[in-house]
Amino acid sequence: MIRELIEMFLLKKKDKDYDSYRDERIYIRVTKDEKDIIRKLAKCQCLDTSNFVRWLIFGKYLDDFIK
């Protein structure tokens, strides 16, 4: 499983164009307070919440996880 993640991440690390109508979405359940925190953190990074979560997972977590 970890090997598959690494291969997917390293092989597909190109600039991506996201089509908001055709791309897959993942819905997560958060409290109102958690949602506010995510929005504020995204604002600090000058990103919308969707791009912030994507950046957090693919830019930070996976980079640190793979290293």
N, CA, C and O of each residue as an XYZ file, in Angstrom:
268
protein
N       0.819     -1.191      0.000
C       0.000      0.000      0.000
C       0.864      1.255      0.000
O       0.606      2.187     -0.762
N       1.875      1.285      0.840
C       2.754      2.455      0.894
C       3.497      2.608     -0.423
O       3.660      3.720     -0.925
N       3.939      1.508     -0.972
C       4.644      1.550     -2.255
C       3.749      2.119     -3.349
O       4.203      2.912     -4.174
N       2.483      1.719     -3.361
C       1.535      2.236     -4.354
C       1.358      3.739     -4.205
O       1.314      4.459     -5.203
N       1.257      4.221     -2.968
C       1.138      5.660     -2.726
C       2.354      6.411     -3.252
O       2.226      7.450     -3.899
N       3.518      5.879     -2.969
C       4.749      6.538     -3.412
C       4.811      6.579     -4.930
O       5.135      7.616     -5.509
N       4.504      5.466     -5.578
C       4.533      5.427     -7.038
C       3.521      6.387     -7.640
O       3.843      7.110     -8.583
N       2.304      6.405     -7.112
C       1.284      7.315     -7.631
C       1.717      8.758     -7.440
O       1.541      9.582     -8.338
N       2.268      9.066     -6.305
C       2.658     10.438     -5.994
C       3.830     10.886     -6.860
O       3.810     11.993     -7.397
N       4.836     10.054     -7.001
C       6.028     10.443     -7.755
C       5.795     10.448     -9.260
O       6.325     11.307     -9.965
N       5.018      9.511     -9.751
C       4.797      9.431    -11.192
C       3.830     10.484    -11.701
O       3.913     10.876    -12.865
N       2.933     10.943    -10.878
C       1.910     11.885    -11.316
C       2.123     13.265    -10.715
O       1.153     13.984    -10.475
N       3.360     13.649    -10.469
C       3.630     14.930     -9.822
C       3.772     16.037    -10.867
O       4.756     16.777    -10.852
N       2.821     16.153    -11.755
C       2.799     17.201    -12.766
C       1.749     18.218    -12.363
O       0.916     17.964    -11.493
N       1.803     19.371    -13.009
C       0.760     20.363    -12.754
C      -0.573     19.792    -13.210
O      -0.685     19.211    -14.289
N      -1.564     19.969    -12.378
C      -2.874     19.397    -12.672
C      -3.875     20.512    -12.877
O      -3.851     21.524    -12.176
N      -4.744     20.320    -13.835
C      -5.858     21.236    -14.037
C      -7.100     20.530    -13.536
O      -7.451     19.450    -14.012
N      -7.759     21.147    -12.573
C      -8.937     20.536    -11.985
C     -10.183     21.133    -12.609
O     -10.355     22.352    -12.633
N     -11.045     20.275    -13.110
C     -12.329     20.695    -13.655
C     -13.346     20.536    -12.531
O     -13.648     19.419    -12.110
N     -13.862     21.637    -12.059
C     -14.730     21.593    -10.877
C     -16.010     20.794    -11.098
O     -16.654     20.393    -10.129
N     -16.392     20.555    -12.344
C     -17.620     19.805    -12.603
C     -17.374     18.320    -12.839
O     -18.303     17.521    -12.722
N     -16.162     17.940    -13.164
C     -15.896     16.550    -13.529
C     -14.976     15.812    -12.562
O     -14.889     14.585    -12.615
N     -14.306     16.517    -11.704
C     -13.380     15.869    -10.773
C     -14.123     15.209     -9.627
O     -15.256     15.562     -9.302
N     -13.455     14.248     -9.030
C     -14.017     13.539     -7.887
C     -13.948     14.417     -6.650
O     -13.024     15.215     -6.495
N     -14.916     14.270     -5.783
C     -14.938     15.004     -4.522
C     -15.010     14.005     -3.378
O     -15.604     12.933     -3.494
N     -14.394     14.384     -2.286
C     -14.455     13.588     -1.067
C     -15.079     14.478     -0.002
O     -14.599     15.580      0.262
N     -16.133     13.998      0.595
C     -16.810     14.769      1.632
C     -16.406     14.222      2.997
O     -16.402     13.012      3.224
N     -16.071     15.127      3.887
C     -15.720     14.720      5.245
C     -16.615     15.467      6.226
O     -17.049     16.589      5.969
N     -16.870     14.837      7.319
C     -17.719     15.433      8.343
C     -16.829     16.174      9.338
O     -15.923     15.589      9.932
N     -17.098     17.467      9.512
C     -16.357     18.282     10.478
C     -17.348     19.115     11.274
O     -18.469     19.369     10.835
N     -16.913     19.529     12.445
C     -17.760     20.409     13.253
C     -17.646     21.831     12.712
O     -16.777     22.124     11.891
N     -18.519     22.699     13.171
C     -18.475     24.094     12.735
C     -17.153     24.735     13.135
O     -16.572     25.498     12.362
N     -16.677     24.431     14.336
C     -15.396     24.979     14.792
C     -14.238     24.499     13.912
O     -13.358     25.281     13.555
N     -14.246     23.218     13.570
C     -13.195     22.683     12.702
C     -13.242     23.334     11.321
O     -12.208     23.642     10.729
N     -14.441     23.535     10.828
C     -14.611     24.174      9.521
C     -14.072     25.603      9.549
O     -13.414     26.041      8.606
N     -14.349     26.318     10.623
C     -13.839     27.684     10.766
C     -12.312     27.700     10.826
O     -11.672     28.572     10.239
N     -11.740     26.739     11.532
C     -10.281     26.649     11.622
C      -9.681     26.389     10.243
O      -8.695     27.021      9.864
N     -10.273     25.462      9.495
C      -9.778     25.156      8.148
C      -9.849     26.392      7.265
O      -8.905     26.690      6.533
N     -10.956     27.107      7.330
C     -11.098     28.328      6.520
C     -10.058     29.376      6.897
O      -9.475     30.015      6.022
N      -9.824     29.555      8.188
C      -8.845     30.555      8.637
C      -7.426     30.162      8.238
O      -6.638     31.008      7.816
N      -7.102     28.876      8.372
C      -5.777     28.418      7.955
C      -5.594     28.569      6.448
O      -4.518     28.947      5.984
N      -6.639     28.276      5.691
C      -6.576     28.439      4.237
C      -6.362     29.902      3.876
O      -5.588     30.226      2.974
N      -7.050     30.771      4.582
C      -6.904     32.205      4.325
C      -5.474     32.661      4.617
O      -4.931     33.497      3.895
N      -4.869     32.121      5.664
C      -3.476     32.457      5.992
C      -2.524     32.036      4.872
O      -1.502     32.685      4.648
N      -2.853     30.968      4.179
C      -2.027     30.478      3.074
C      -2.456     31.074      1.732
O      -1.902     30.722      0.691
N      -3.433     31.970      1.755
C      -3.967     32.606      0.537
C      -4.544     31.576     -0.435
O      -4.358     31.682     -1.647
N      -5.241     30.588      0.105
C      -5.870     29.546     -0.699
C      -7.329     29.419     -0.300
O      -7.718     29.807      0.801
N      -8.140     28.868     -1.213
C      -9.491     28.523     -0.798
C      -9.416     27.196     -0.047
O      -8.380     26.531     -0.064
N     -10.490     26.814      0.600
C     -10.430     25.626      1.467
C     -10.104     24.355      0.688
O      -9.359     23.505      1.173
N     -10.652     24.223     -0.503
C     -10.399     23.039     -1.314
C      -8.918     22.918     -1.666
O      -8.317     21.858     -1.487
N      -8.340     23.994     -2.159
C      -6.920     23.972     -2.517
C      -6.031     23.837     -1.287
O      -4.966     23.224     -1.358
N      -6.454     24.397     -0.172
C      -5.681     24.276      1.061
C      -5.612     22.819      1.516
O      -4.536     22.326      1.855
N      -6.735     22.139      1.526
C      -6.755     20.735      1.957
C      -5.934     19.891      0.984
O      -5.184     19.013      1.411
N      -6.068     20.148     -0.313
C      -5.283     19.428     -1.320
C      -3.788     19.684     -1.092
O      -2.991     18.746     -1.122
N      -3.404     20.941     -0.866
C      -2.006     21.304     -0.618
C      -1.501     20.631      0.658
O      -0.374     20.139      0.707
N      -2.338     20.617      1.674
C      -1.951     20.025      2.947
C      -1.675     18.535      2.799
O      -0.688     18.024      3.328
N      -2.540     17.849      2.087
C      -2.378     16.401      1.926
C      -1.236     16.074      0.974
O      -0.328     15.319      1.323
N      -1.281     16.644     -0.229
C      -0.299     16.269     -1.241
C       1.016     17.026     -1.115
O       2.068     16.493     -1.468
N       0.977     18.236     -0.628
C       2.193     19.026     -0.538
C       2.957     18.810      0.741
O       4.188     18.795      0.732
N       2.265     18.643      1.825
C       2.926     18.526      3.121
C       2.971     17.087      3.617
O       4.050     16.539      3.844
N       1.822     16.484      3.782
C       1.775     15.167      4.405
C       2.518     14.118      3.583
O       3.369     13.406      4.115
N       2.209     14.017      2.303
C       2.850     12.979      1.499
C       4.341     13.230      1.332
O       5.126     12.282      1.355
N       4.751     14.485      1.165
C       6.186     14.775      1.079
C       6.903     14.331      2.348
O       7.951     13.689      2.278
N       6.350     14.666      3.491
C       6.960     14.273      4.763
C       6.877     12.765      4.973
O       7.803     12.156      5.509
N       5.774     12.168      4.551
C       5.560     10.735      4.718
C       6.555      9.943      3.868
O       7.123      8.952      4.327
N       6.759     10.384      2.637
C       7.663      9.676      1.730
C       9.112      9.825      2.179
O       9.900      8.885      2.065
N       9.463     10.994      2.685
C      10.841     11.217      3.145
C      11.078     10.395      4.381
O      12.172     10.425      4.943
